[in-house]
């Protein structure tokens, strides 16, 4: 069974100590290094990809009006 722990360090000294501890225990480990802003940039890019965008000639107010006018808020009879 494999267990994975992610430890984020903010300086080289802490990283070296954690790495040395893993080596002394004879554990397999993988290193990855990134800048703090890199993670934020990745999260922002993922958010923008998920959300998407709209390109059109309509203004925000016109889109809002179209959405509200397309709604069907009439009461309806539903039998359960």
Residue pairs with C-beta under 8 A, 6 or more apart in sequence:
7 18
9 15
9 18
10 36
19 29
19 31
22 29
23 29
54 63
56 63
58 66
